[in-house]
Amino acid sequence: MKYREDGEYSIDNNIAERNVRPFTVDRKNTMTFGSEEGIDCAATYHTIIQTCRMMGVKVLKYLQSFFKKFSEGCRDYAQMLPGQLAID
């Protein structure tokens, strides 16, 4: 109801729904995971992909930069997040 009081709030939540859609569509497939590690891996993967998309970072370029830094021995993962890593 905040949109009634403040004109800057949107009446719909399409942005949030679009960002959640890949997770809800993939929910059916996650029921077939054989382990909790598989679920954690998929959740991490989808989180990184969606974060890149929300920040306007090209996913392939990010992954290339990430694995390049990883192969060089960098293990400071906080500095390798989509908003932190320098992308070539």
C-alpha positions as protocol buffer text, in pm:
chain_id: "A"
residue {
  index: 1
  type: MET
  ca { x: 0 y: 0 z: 0 }
}
residue {
  index: 2
  type: LYS
  ca { x: 305 y: 227 z: 11 }
}
residue {
  index: 3
  type: TYR
  ca { x: 256 y: 312 z: -357 }
}
residue {
  index: 4
  type: ARG
  ca { x: -57 y: 505 z: -255 }
}
residue {
  index: 5
  type: GLU
  ca { x: 139 y: 728 z: -19 }
}
residue {
  index: 6
  type: ASP
  ca { x: 452 y: 779 z: -230 }
}
residue {
  index: 7
  type: GLY
  ca { x: 440 y: 824 z: -607 }
}
residue {
  index: 8
  type: GLU
  ca { x: 789 y: 679 z: -653 }
}
residue {
  index: 9
  type: TYR
  ca { x: 678 y: 326 z: -562 }
}
residue {
  index: 10
  type: SER
  ca { x: 561 y: 105 z: -846 }
}
residue {
  index: 11
  type: ILE
  ca { x: 220 y: -61 z: -828 }
}
residue {
  index: 12
  type: ASP
  ca { x: 359 y: -384 z: -976 }
}
residue {
  index: 13
  type: ASN
  ca { x: 658 y: -604 z: -896 }
}
residue {
  index: 14
  type: ASN
  ca { x: 743 y: -731 z: -1245 }
}
residue {
  index: 15
  type: ILE
  ca { x: 1117 y: -679 z: -1195 }
}
residue {
  index: 16
  type: ALA
  ca { x: 1119 y: -904 z: -888 }
}
residue {
  index: 17
  type: GLU
  ca { x: 902 y: -1164 z: -1059 }
}
residue {
  index: 18
  type: ARG
  ca { x: 1129 y: -1174 z: -1366 }
}
residue {
  index: 19
  type: ASN
  ca { x: 1434 y: -1227 z: -1145 }
}
residue {
  index: 20
  type: VAL
  ca { x: 1268 y: -1511 z: -953 }
}
residue {
  index: 21
  type: ARG
  ca { x: 1129 y: -1689 z: -1261 }
}
residue {
  index: 22
  type: PRO
  ca { x: 1446 y: -1892 z: -1344 }
}
residue {
  index: 23
  type: PHE
  ca { x: 1445 y: -2035 z: -992 }
}
residue {
  index: 24
  type: THR
  ca { x: 1078 y: -2130 z: -1003 }
}
residue {
  index: 25
  type: VAL
  ca { x: 1108 y: -2284 z: -1349 }
}
residue {
  index: 26
  type: ASP
  ca { x: 1414 y: -2480 z: -1236 }
}
residue {
  index: 27
  type: ARG
  ca { x: 1244 y: -2598 z: -917 }
}
residue {
  index: 28
  type: LYS
  ca { x: 1105 y: -2907 z: -1088 }
}
residue {
  index: 29
  type: ASN
  ca { x: 1455 y: -3012 z: -1195 }
}
residue {
  index: 30
  type: THR
  ca { x: 1604 y: -2964 z: -849 }
}
residue {
  index: 31
  type: MET
  ca { x: 1387 y: -3241 z: -708 }
}
residue {
  index: 32
  type: THR
  ca { x: 1609 y: -3491 z: -891 }
}
residue {
  index: 33
  type: PHE
  ca { x: 1938 y: -3381 z: -730 }
}
residue {
  index: 34
  type: GLY
  ca { x: 2115 y: -3669 z: -563 }
}
residue {
  index: 35
  type: SER
  ca { x: 2286 y: -3470 z: -290 }
}
residue {
  index: 36
  type: GLU
  ca { x: 2284 y: -3149 z: -92 }
}
residue {
  index: 37
  type: GLU
  ca { x: 2614 y: -3055 z: -259 }
}
residue {
  index: 38
  type: GLY
  ca { x: 2438 y: -3058 z: -596 }
}
residue {
  index: 39
  type: ILE
  ca { x: 2168 y: -2828 z: -464 }
}
residue {
  index: 40
  type: ASP
  ca { x: 2427 y: -2590 z: -318 }
}
residue {
  index: 41
  type: CYS
  ca { x: 2618 y: -2588 z: -646 }
}
residue {
  index: 42
  type: ALA
  ca { x: 2305 y: -2508 z: -849 }
}
residue {
  index: 43
  type: ALA
  ca { x: 2200 y: -2234 z: -607 }
}
residue {
  index: 44
  type: THR
  ca { x: 2545 y: -2074 z: -627 }
}
residue {
  index: 45
  type: TYR
  ca { x: 2545 y: -2096 z: -1006 }
}
residue {
  index: 46
  type: HIS
  ca { x: 2201 y: -1937 z: -1043 }
}
residue {
  index: 47
  type: THR
  ca { x: 2286 y: -1666 z: -790 }
}
residue {
  index: 48
  type: ILE
  ca { x: 2599 y: -1566 z: -980 }
}
residue {
  index: 49
  type: ILE
  ca { x: 2421 y: -1566 z: -1315 }
}
residue {
  index: 50
  type: GLN
  ca { x: 2131 y: -1354 z: -1187 }
}
residue {
  index: 51
  type: THR
  ca { x: 2368 y: -1114 z: -1009 }
}
residue {
  index: 52
  type: CYS
  ca { x: 2560 y: -1061 z: -1333 }
}
residue {
  index: 53
  type: ARG
  ca { x: 2237 y: -997 z: -1523 }
}
residue {
  index: 54
  type: MET
  ca { x: 2105 y: -753 z: -1263 }
}
residue {
  index: 55
  type: MET
  ca { x: 2434 y: -561 z: -1266 }
}
residue {
  index: 56
  type: GLY
  ca { x: 2453 y: -551 z: -1646 }
}
residue {
  index: 57
  type: VAL
  ca { x: 2769 y: -764 z: -1654 }
}
residue {
  index: 58
  type: LYS
  ca { x: 2806 y: -1009 z: -1942 }
}
residue {
  index: 59
  type: VAL
  ca { x: 2799 y: -1356 z: -1784 }
}
residue {
  index: 60
  type: LEU
  ca { x: 3051 y: -1516 z: -2021 }
}
residue {
  index: 61
  type: LYS
  ca { x: 3300 y: -1231 z: -1975 }
}
residue {
  index: 62
  type: TYR
  ca { x: 3262 y: -1253 z: -1598 }
}
residue {
  index: 63
  type: LEU
  ca { x: 3317 y: -1629 z: -1592 }
}
residue {
  index: 64
  type: GLN
  ca { x: 3623 y: -1595 z: -1818 }
}
residue {
  index: 65
  type: SER
  ca { x: 3773 y: -1332 z: -1587 }
}
residue {
  index: 66
  type: PHE
  ca { x: 3683 y: -1534 z: -1278 }
}
residue {
  index: 67
  type: PHE
  ca { x: 3848 y: -1853 z: -1399 }
}
residue {
  index: 68
  type: LYS
  ca { x: 4152 y: -1663 z: -1525 }
}
residue {
  index: 69
  type: LYS
  ca { x: 4205 y: -1514 z: -1177 }
}
residue {
  index: 70
  type: PHE
  ca { x: 4132 y: -1853 z: -1020 }
}
residue {
  index: 71
  type: SER
  ca { x: 4392 y: -2025 z: -1238 }
}
residue {
  index: 72
  type: GLU
  ca { x: 4644 y: -1757 z: -1138 }
}
residue {
  index: 73
  type: GLY
  ca { x: 4596 y: -1864 z: -777 }
}
residue {
  index: 74
  type: CYS
  ca { x: 4356 y: -1599 z: -648 }
}
residue {
  index: 75
  type: ARG
  ca { x: 4133 y: -1741 z: -374 }
}
residue {
  index: 76
  type: ASP
  ca { x: 3994 y: -1414 z: -235 }
}
residue {
  index: 77
  type: TYR
  ca { x: 3640 y: -1482 z: -352 }
}
residue {
  index: 78
  type: ALA
  ca { x: 3501 y: -1158 z: -208 }
}
residue {
  index: 79
  type: GLN
  ca { x: 3720 y: -970 z: -456 }
}
residue {
  index: 80
  type: MET
  ca { x: 3604 y: -1197 z: -740 }
}
residue {
  index: 81
  type: LEU
  ca { x: 3229 y: -1119 z: -716 }
}
residue {
  index: 82
  type: PRO
  ca { x: 3054 y: -978 z: -1026 }
}
residue {
  index: 83
  type: GLY
  ca { x: 3071 y: -619 z: -903 }
}
residue {
  index: 84
  type: GLN
  ca { x: 3430 y: -639 z: -781 }
}
residue {
  index: 85
  type: LEU
  ca { x: 3622 y: -827 z: -1052 }
}
residue {
  index: 86
  type: ALA
  ca { x: 3779 y: -625 z: -1333 }
}
residue {
  index: 87
  type: ILE
  ca { x: 3648 y: -765 z: -1659 }
}
residue {
  index: 88
  type: ASP
  ca { x: 3865 y: -747 z: -1970 }
}
